[in-house]
Amino acid sequence: MRLPFELDPQIIHHIIYSQAGSIGKALIELLMNSVDASASAVHLSLSRTGFSCSDDGQGFASREDVVCYFGRFGTPHDEGDATYGRFRLGRGQIMAHAATVWRSNAWMMTVDTRAMGYHYDLDDLQDASPGCSISGNWYEVLSDAELMSAIQEVRDLVRYTPVSVVLNGQRITRDPLIERWDAEDECAWYRVKADGAVSIYNQGVLVRHDPAHMWGAGGLIVSKQAVGLNVSRTEILRKTCPVWKAIAKQFGQMADQIASRLGDHRKTEARREKSARALLSGDANIVQIYSREEVITLLPGKRHVSLEGFLRKCRYSHNQRQGGRFAVVDNAFEVPKGEAIAREGIAVIIHPATLDRFGCYSAQDFVDCIVRIHANLKQDVELNGTQYWLNGLFVPDLLAFSTLRDTFIERTRILTEKDALDRETRRAWTALRWCLHHYAALCTSGRPAYGGQVREGKSLHILLGQSNIAEAWTDGSSYIAIDVTLVKRLKSSPLRAAAYIFTLIEHEVAHEGDSLDCGHDEAFYQRFHDLALQHSEQRQRYMHLWLMKYTTSMEGDGKRARGEAWRERYLVGRAGSGREKRGLPPTIEDVSNDPVVVDPVPGENMAFIDYQNTLLTVADTDSPAPDWVGGTDTCRG
């Protein structure tokens, strides 16, 4: 006797609850059902307590259809009768979140899985309800944050659906036909950008965001034809779907084109990550990627180099203390300490972003990646005859960054000018710090007043400091300190030293806080860039004010007119005279009577200096420095 297979009721529980994701995903299933029912518009409302969804689609044609297609999970769609659906499983997701009532034409279905189990009530409606409308009460009331998150998720998921979707009274769908795209073919619309994720919409409904490293670029794909998906509609069947293969080929070419337009001078994070993964997978161009693509980020300064360049730096460094060793900063919070250690030349220090590119969770994972990449290189050379000197492959020793961090002694303190500088350097520095004081106020949202004076802005002390972790630092509110080593250069190269110190002022202001405890993110670099451009004219003017104040001070002491500062002042005056003879304005206005030049410079505030030194973590300067050359064996990871 032939018997049919049966399904245990628990499989229905699995279908409803195991596939249930977010509320937004569950609502999207209802919207896709509306599209499959040939609806032209869907109205959706969301609140903290429940939802309603109605469309003008076909609805259920008969009671038998309700029993067959609503009451039974897994009934397949006929070929071509649905845009999204395949096995009529998606409606189960909303049943995990809410008690629902479904009305369609002459029938009403009531579902409450918590009160009724896996049954539903089917009743006749006295007044027909065209299309399909669904209302529900959430099993758990949503918080305001959960409601806003669900609304935003729905907006993102249905952005390009072929029907009009109105959410809480506002239309949220867009027509791809009237938008601007970088490319279009019979399979999809395409938009590409240099960085970021690639958002993929299957016939208007968001499927996933591909990480940038998969393509080496970011962008948007909206398919015109159906893309093959898994049952939960969260992953693309990349190997078997012919539509997706055509889309991937087109978008891949566009991603390569934007990378080539950017050129070698501007490589995005997406390109770096894609190159790192290509090295691990044994890409056909592995030798070129190994030699040229910037996949390693080094400290200080977040310098990007190729893997070959990094290994060469480890192996052939002129710094004996580095000795073919490297360390990886554990996390982003440790980057400032990593930069300080890198400046000391103790070891080659890698930024933690490098680990993310290679999919590593630890520094030892990264060493394993180097070994794998070298194996891929050898295989490519042996099988394809690629020209490369394999004898140069090298795996440096790994040092535990935690050991370097704990052993490294920070020395940071504020100095007094009288104790740290000789008379002539102090003369140049005193004039400079007074001009820097006004310039820092200007950079912190100050407004130019009479002469070189500034209104508003922060009144920051410009101090002389000593540190082995920074050339300059600030607490973000009361002072900026410049390392004494830089200040001493004012004696031998006053103009170059002063110009560099002005740039450091902009750098410290751009931190917008305590610079000793923070690194350099993209927002910092943007602020630094904006400050440098915004105040470039004023920076030059304050340089001239300093030059005038400095040389005027020397004149007052009867110093002979010689040296770099005097020559610069003479050239400015000579150029101005020549222009005036030709009826042109002078090179720069006469600032000899400017208050910044004429007014005396306030002396150092000793009480303030003593107080700041008590706040700084100052190591014992008499303690011997670690023997980094002979003692790093204990640091090996």
FINU-341174 format. One record per residue (C-alpha): z, y negated, x; residue in one letter. Coordinates in steps of 0.05 Angstrom, whole numbers, plus 5000, padded with zeros to 4 digits. Example, Ala and Ser with C-alpha at 12.3 -4.5 7.8 and 13.67 -1.06 7.14 Angstrom:
2
515650905246A;514350215273S;
This chain:
637
500050005000M;498049335029R;503448805025L;503148055042P;507247745097F;513047315072E;516646705099L;524146655101D;526746025066P;529645805133Q;522645665157I;522345105106I;528744825136H;525344845204H;519044505178I;523043945146I;528543815197Y;525744045263S;519443625259Q;523243025232A;523342455282G;524641725268S;524241395199I;518141025222G;514541675239K;516441975172A;513641375134L;507241415174I;506242115147E;506341825077L;501241295096L;496641815127M;497142225062N;494841595025S;488741535071V;487142275060D;487542144985A;482041604991S;486741024978A;484240324993S;491139994997A;498340195009V;504439784991H;510839955029L;517739645023S;523739795067L;531039615059S;537639855088R;538740315028T;531840595014G;524340515011F;518340534964S;511140704980C;505340664931S;497740744937D;491540734893D;488941414917G;486842024877Q;493642334869G;494643044844F;489143264796A;493043814760S;499744154755R;496844734795E;495144244851D;502444004852V;505044724858V;499744924910C;499544294953Y;506343964943F;510844564930G;507844984986R;508044785059F;502345005103G;496445015055T;490544815099P;485744255083H;478444445073D;473944215129E;472243475120G;476843335060D;482142965101A;482142435156T;488942625186Y;491943235151G;490943955169R;496544395142F;500243945093R;506743945132L;507843205147G;511143015080R;517143435100G;519342915150Q;521442405098I;525442945061M;530142985122A;531842255116H;532242105042A;532842364971A;525942224942T;522242174876V;514742274876W;510342034819R;502942204816S;498542154754N;502142564700A;507542894743W;514142724776M;517343114833M;524643024852T;527043254921V;534143234949D;534943735005T;542343605011R;543943694938A;538444164914M;537044554977G;529744754987Y;527744674915H;524644104876Y;524343904802D;517443834771L;517143424706D;511743124663D;511142374658L;510442044590Q;506541464621D;501541654675A;502541364745S;495741284778P;495241464851G;501841644883C;508441274889S;514541514926I;521441214925S;527541434964G;534741294981N;536841405053W;542041945064Y;545441455113E;545040705100V;541240355157L;544339825200S;540739165208D;538339375277A;535940055251E;532139715195L;528739215242M;527039785289S;523840195233A;519839595209I;517239455279Q;515540185290E;511440215226V;507739585246R;505939885313D;504040565286L;499140345232V;496139735266R;488839965259Y;489040435199T;482640415156P;486540205093V;490339565079S;497839665090V;502639145062V;509739195088L;515138795051N;509838335024G;505938215089Q;499538555110R;500638895177I;493939245191T;488138965230R;480739085224D;477939325291P;470939105270L;472838365276I;476938415340E;474238295410R;473638915453W;471539045525D;467139625503A;465140025442E;461340675431D;460541195376E;467341485393C;472140895400A;473640165415W;476440015484Y;480439465516R;482839505589V;487839095630K;490339115701A;497239415687D;501639705633G;501240315587A;494940555551V;496140555476S;491941085441I;490541045366Y;487341635330N;483041315275Q;487840735271G;494541105277V;498441075342L;499041745376V;502241585443R;502741105501H;499841405565D;503541165627P;499440715671A;499241205729H;494841675689M;489241175689W;490840675744G;490540125691A;493139945622G;489639815557G;488140025486L;483840575455I;482440615380V;478341225363S;472941215309K;472541975306Q;478242455298A;481742645363V;484643345368G;492243325365L;497943825366N;501543995301V;506743445308S;501242935324R;504742715388T;500042985440E;492542985450I;488843645461L;485743365524R;482544005550K;479344245485T;477543635444C;470343405458P;471542725425V;477342595472W;473342815533K;468042295517A;473341755506I;476941925570A;470541895610K;468841205583Q;475840915592F;476641225661G;470340865684Q;472940205656M;479640305691A;476040425757D;471839805747Q;477839355736I;481239645797A;474939495839S;474638775811R;481738655833L;479938895902G;484439105959D;488138445960H;491438555892R;493539265877K;497439375814T;503439825804E;499040265759A;494140365817R;499740515866R;502741035820E;496041355805K;494641395880S;501441725893A;500042255841R;493042355869A;496042515937L;500643035906L;495043355866S;490243405925G;485042915901D;477942985928A;478842315963N;485742485991I;484142256062V;481941566040Q;487941495993I;492741726047Y;490041206096S;488640606051R;492240615985E;499040255983E;503840765955V;510140605996I;514339985986T;518539766046L;524239286055L;525338726068P;520638346024G;517638925983K;511739026029R;506839546004H;503640016056V;499740666055S;503241326068L;499741366135E;502040656152G;509240826133F;509341456177L;506141086234R;511540546229K;516941086232C;513741446291R;511340876335Y;516340326320S;518039886380H;525239856354N;529040396392Q;534440406339R;529640636285Q;527641236326G;523041576276G;528141536220R;528041266150F;532541196089A;531241076015V;535440575977V;539140955922D;537940465865N;535739765848A;542939495853F;543039695927E;536639325945V;540038705974P;544139146020K;537839536038G;534238886057E;540038696102A;539939376137I;532339336144A;532838646177R;537638936228E;532239446247G;537040036239I;531840466204A;525540406162V;528140266092I;524240466029I;524940115963H;527240585906P;520940425865A;517240885914T;521041485886L;518741325815D;511541315837R;511942015866F;516142275808G;522142395854C;529442395835Y;532242385906S;530342205977A;529942945994Q;524743035939D;520742495973F;520942876039V;518443496002D;512743065974C;510742866045I;510443596065V;506243776003R;501443196016I;500543416088H;498944116064A;493743816016N;490743416074L;490144036118K;486944426061Q;481943866049D;480043836123V;479344596129E;475444716064L;471144086061N;470543906134G;473443206123T;474342826187Q;481742706201Y;486342796261W;491343306235L;495443286298N;497842596276G;501542866215L;508942746222F;515142796178V;520642306199P;528042456197D;531642256133L;538041856138L;543041836081A;542841116055F;549941176031S;552241286103T;548340686127L;551040266070R;558240456082D;557740376158T;553939716157F;558639126168I;557038486130E;558737846166R;558037236121T;561936586128R;561335836125I;561635456191L;563434746209T;558034326240E;562434056296K;564334756320D;557435076313A;552434546334L;551334096394D;550833346384R;543233286379E;542333886333T;548033616290R;544432946285R;538133286259A;542033746212W;546333196183T;540232796163A;536833416137L;542533676094R;543032996060W;535633036041C;536433766021L;542133575975H;537633105936H;531733595937Y;536034165910A;538233715852A;530933575837L;529334325838C;534934465789T;531934055733S;533733375762G;529732745749R;527332265804P;530931605804A;530531005851Y;527631205919G;529631905937G;535631925892Q;535932425835V;539332405767R;542133015734E;540633695765G;545934075803K;549933715857S;549934275909L;553434245976H;548734416033I;552834806083L;552035126151L;553135876150G;552836506191Q;550537176163S;547437826185N;544837976115I;541237326095A;537836716124E;540636306066A;545036446006W;548036095946T;553336205893D;548535905843G;553135345822S;556334955879S;552935065946Y;547135325987I;548535566057A;543335596113I;544236066171D;546135716236V;540636076275T;535335726235L;538835056239V;539235096315K;531535106316R;531634386294L;532934196367K;526734526395S;521934546335S;524634036285P;518633986239L;517234736233R;524634896224A;525634356172A;519534576132A;522035286131Y;529035066109I;526034666051F;522535306029T;529235676033L;532235165985I;526835325934E;528036065946H;535536015933E;534635575871V;529736095844A;535336615843H;538836235788E;545436545808G;549136875865D;543737085914S;548037545956L;548738045898D;541638045870C;534838265892G;527837995880H;524738205814D;518137965784E;521637405746A;524637145811F;517837115845Y;514836755785Q;520436225788R;519536155863F;512036065854H;513035545799D;518135145839L;513835135901A;507834855862L;511734385817Q;515434035873H;510334075929S;509133315930E;516633155928Q;517933665983R;513133296029Q;516432636010R;523432886026Y;520733156092M;518532456108H;525232166086L;528732646133W;524032466190L;525431726179M;533031826173K;533232266235Y;529131806279T;532731196253T;539331516273S;536531626343M;534230896346E;541230676328G;543831046389D;538530756434G;534731406443K;527831366474R;521931476428A;519832166449R;519632866422G;516233206363E;519832816309A;517832146340W;510532366348R;510232566275E;513031896253R;508231536299Y;502131916272L;504131776200V;504831036216G;498331006254R;494431366199A;497430886148G;495330276188S;488330536196G;487630656121R;490329956105E;485129636150K;479829986108R;482829736043G;486130406026L;493430536008P;497930786064P;498731516078T;505731496049I;509930926023E;514830566069D;521530916061V;525330556115S;529630206061N;530330806015D;537630935996P;537031656022V;535131376090V;539930786092V;546131066059D;551131416104P;551632176098V;558232416070P;562232836118G;563733576109E;568633766055N;573434196096M;577634406036A;571334646000F;569035036062I;575835366070D;575835555996Y;568835865999Q;570736266060N;576436576022T;571536795968L;566637106016L;567537816040T;568137706114V;568638306160A;572638286223D;567937956272T;571638266330D;570238976308S;564839316350P;557939416319A;556140146304P;552040536355D;545940616312W;542040956367V;547041486386G;550941556322G;545841666267T;546042426271D;551942386223T;547442016174C;542242556166R;540942736094G;
